[in-house]
């Protein structure tokens, strides 16, 4: 199982599921997304791009053996995790999609206006 969390959460979101899943024989990986929840937060606002998140997660996941994995995505973990799944179909067995959306590859003007509003 590969579980992607959303914002403002971190992998702690899956704390009630992990013991049961591991107890049933599943391997569970819940990477913390940089800048989300209680993870370290880059101070450079330009660091925060969709591409950078996908690249960071991909580099991390290349270091561990994932085969026939169930990808679980939630909120902002959806666009990031689903992109990883689409780019690595040979490693993915199933998708569990919760409370998220799909990206077309570009962030909308509306989202960018919301982000700039302070």
C-alpha positions, -999 to 999 in steps of 0.1 A, spaced: 0 0 0 13 34 -9 -7 62 8 -5 98 -2 -20 124 22 -34 158 15 -30 194 29 -28 203 57 -22 167 68 9 145 68 12 107 69 -3 108 104 -36 109 86 -33 71 80 -23 63 117 -55 43 124 -52 22 92 -15 12 93 -17 -13 122 -46 -31 106 -31 -32 72 3 -44 84 -15 -69 106 -31 -83 75 2 -88 59 4 -56 38 35 -35 35 25 1 40 44 32 28 31 67 37 56 93 25 53 128 40 49 154 13 74 183 17 58 214 31 26 197 42 15 191 78 45 189 101 71 182 75 99 207 69 88 237 49 110 253 22 110 290 28 114 298 -9 78 300 -23 91 292 -58 100 257 -45 63 248 -43 53 236 -77 33 206 -88 63 194 -108 87 197 -78 63 176 -56 60 149 -82 98 148 -88 106 147 -51 82 118 -45 94 99 -75 130 102 -64 121 89 -30 100 60 -43 127 49 -67 147 39 -37 123 13 -25 109 -18 -42 72 -14 -50 54 -40 -69 16 -46 -74 11 -17 -50 -23 -3 -41 -20 35 -44 -43 54 -20 -47 91 -27 -65 118 -7 -68 156 -13 -36 171 -27 -20 136 -25 -44 128 -54 -27 149 -82 7 139 -69 0 102 -63 -21 97 -94 6 112 -116 32 88 -100 8 59 -106 3 68 -143 40 72 -148 47 38 -131 19 15 -143 41 -15 -141 43 -11 -103 6 -3 -97 -20 -30 -91 -49 -9 -78 -60 27 -71 -81 40 -41 -91 75 -48 -106 96 -20 -117 133 -19 -94 146 -46 -93 160 -81 -74 155 -113 -49 180 -128 -46 187 -165 -9 195 -158 -13 232 -152 -26 251 -122 -56 273 -130 -56 311 -128 -82 308 -100 -59 287 -79 -30 310 -85 -52 340 -75 -62 322 -43 -25 314 -36 -14 350 -40 -42 363 -17 -27 369 17 
